[in-house]
């Protein structure tokens, strides 16, 4: 009886130890699986964070490069506009200087002479603003008469500041030698040359 009791106790101990070992092993396996899952999740999150950071960095770099390119374009456009304005101011200043000098009357006479020599040109009118007409009328009429350029009339028109216009065939055709028109023409002629010079300086 005592032996059976002892065997029973041994069997209970053995079963308890096996159960405990099995339970411990199951706990270890579960803990290991949970740890592996946590590590995998952490790695996936780290990979996502790295990918997001890389994408954000690339986006920032591209945005910075685009901003630099745009700033360069803006600077170049601003510089060209500044050069064009300066060129226009220089040309305009020179045109105005010539048109306000004693050479102005000679320019008008030369222009009229070139038109009176053309058989298709009739009824030539020289149009000046009122101030220039008042200042030059006597000299122009005397010069035109001396050169026998009959049929040429002088007219006032204050729609432009300086220079003159020539109307041919009773106003059917106009040729604009106003300060603004000549400045635009010279600026347009000089702009490509200035652009070429700027390119050579690069």
C-alpha positions in Angstrom: 0.0 0.0 0.0 2.8 2.3 0.9 4.6 1.3 -2.3 1.5 2.2 -4.4 1.2 5.5 -2.6 4.8 6.2 -3.3 4.4 5.3 -7.0 1.3 7.5 -7.2 3.2 10.4 -5.7 6.1 9.8 -8.1 3.6 9.7 -11.0 1.9 12.9 -9.9 5.3 14.6 -9.6 6.3 13.3 -13.0 3.0 14.4 -14.6 3.3 17.8 -12.9 6.9 18.4 -14.1 6.0 17.3 -17.6 3.0 19.6 -17.6 5.0 22.4 -16.2 7.8 21.8 -18.8 5.2 21.7 -21.6 3.6 24.8 -20.4 7.0 26.5 -20.1 7.9 25.5 -23.6 4.5 26.7 -24.9 5.1 30.0 -23.1 8.6 30.3 -24.5 7.4 29.5 -28.0 4.6 32.1 -27.7 7.0 34.7 -26.3 9.5 34.0 -29.0 6.7 34.3 -31.7 5.5 37.5 -30.0 9.1 38.9 -29.9 9.6 38.0 -33.6 6.4 39.8 -34.5 7.4 42.8 -32.5 10.8 42.9 -34.2 9.2 42.4 -37.6 6.7 45.2 -36.9 9.5 47.5 -35.6 11.6 46.7 -38.7 8.7 47.4 -41.1 8.0 50.6 -39.3 11.7 51.6 -39.4 11.8 50.7 -43.1 8.6 52.9 -43.7 10.1 55.7 -41.7 13.4 55.5 -43.7 11.4 55.3 -47.0 9.3 58.3 -46.0 12.3 60.3 -44.9 14.1 59.5 -48.2 11.1 60.5 -50.2 10.7 63.7 -48.2 14.4 64.4 -48.6 14.3 63.8 -52.3 11.2 66.1 -52.5 13.0 68.8 -50.5 16.1 68.5 -52.7 14.0 68.7 -55.9 12.0 71.6 -54.5 15.3 73.4 -53.6 16.8 72.7 -57.1 13.5 73.9 -58.8 13.6 77.1 -56.6 17.3 77.7 -57.6 16.5 77.2 -61.3 13.5 79.5 -61.1 15.5 82.1 -59.2 18.2 81.9 -61.9 15.5 82.3 -64.6 14.0 85.3 -62.8 17.4 86.9 -62.3 18.2 86.4 -66.0 14.8 87.8 -67.1 15.2 90.8 -64.7 18.7 91.4 -66.0 17.6 91.3 -69.6 14.7 93.6 -68.9 17.1 96.0 -67.0 19.5 96.0 -70.0 16.6 96.6 -72.4 15.4 99.5 -70.3 18.9 100.9 -70.1 19.4 100.5 -73.8 16.1 102.2 -74.5 17.0 105.0 -72.1 20.4 105.5 -73.8 19.0 105.3 -77.3 16.0 107.6 -76.4 18.4 110.1 -74.8 20.5 110.2 -77.9 17.5 110.5 -80.2 16.1 113.3 -78.1 19.4 115.0 -78.0 19.6 115.0 -81.8 16.0 116.0 -82.2 16.5 119.0 -79.9 19.7 120.1 -81.6 20.4 122.3 -84.6 20.7 119.1 -86.7 17.0 118.4 -86.4 16.0 120.9 -89.1 18.6 119.3 -91.4 17.2 115.8 -90.7 13.7 117.0 -91.7 15.0 118.7 -94.9 17.0 115.5 -95.9 13.9 113.3 -95.3 11.7 115.6 -97.4 14.3 115.8 -100.2 14.4 112.0 -100.4 10.6 111.9 -100.7 10.2 114.7 -103.3 12.5 112.8 -105.6 10.0 109.9 -105.8 7.5 110.3 -108.6 4.8 108.4 -106.7 5.0 110.8 -103.8 2.6 113.7 -104.0 1.2 116.2 -101.4 4.0 115.7 -98.9 3.2 117.1 -95.4 5.7 117.3 -92.6 4.0 116.9 -89.2 5.6 118.2 -86.1 4.4 118.9 -82.6 3.4 122.5 -82.0 6.5 123.5 -80.1 8.9 122.1 -82.8 6.8 123.6 -85.6 6.9 127.0 -84.0 10.6 126.8 -83.4 11.6 125.4 -86.8 8.9 126.8 -89.2 10.9 129.8 -90.5 14.1 127.8 -91.0 12.3 124.9 -92.6 10.2 127.0 -95.0 13.3 129.0 -96.0 15.3 125.9 -96.6 12.5 124.1 -98.5 12.0 127.2 -100.6 15.8 127.5 -101.3 15.9 123.9 -102.4 12.8 124.5 -104.5 10.8 121.8 -102.7 7.4 123.2 -103.6 4.2 121.4 -102.6 5.5 120.6 -99.1 3.4 121.7 -96.2 4.1 121.9 -92.5 1.4 120.8 -90.0 1.1 120.6 -86.3 0.1 117.5 -84.4 0.6 117.1 -80.6 0.0 113.4 -80.4 3.7 112.8 -80.1 6.4 114.5 -78.1 9.4 114.9 -80.5 10.6 114.2 -84.0 8.4 114.3 -87.1 6.2 112.3 -89.4 5.9 112.6 -93.1 2.5 112.1 -94.8 2.5 111.3 -98.5 -0.3 111.4 -101.1 -2.6 113.5 -99.0 -2.2 111.5 -95.9 -2.7 108.1 -97.5 0.7 106.9 -96.2 2.5 108.0 -93.0 6.2 107.5 -92.2 6.9 107.9 -88.5 10.2 109.5 -87.4 8.9 110.5 -84.0 11.3 110.2 -81.1 9.4 107.2 -79.8 9.3 105.4 -83.1 13.0 106.0 -83.9 13.9 104.9 -80.3 11.9 101.7 -80.7 13.4 101.0 -84.1 17.0 101.5 -82.9 16.4 99.6 -79.7 15.0 96.6 -81.7 18.0 96.8 -84.0 20.5 96.9 -81.1 18.9 94.4 -78.8 20.1 91.3 -80.6 23.6 92.8 -80.8 23.6 93.5 -77.1 22.3 89.9 -76.4 25.1 88.5 -78.6 27.6 90.6 -76.6 26.2 89.3 -73.3 26.5 85.7 -74.5 30.1 86.3 -75.4 30.8 87.6 -71.9 29.4 84.4 -70.3 
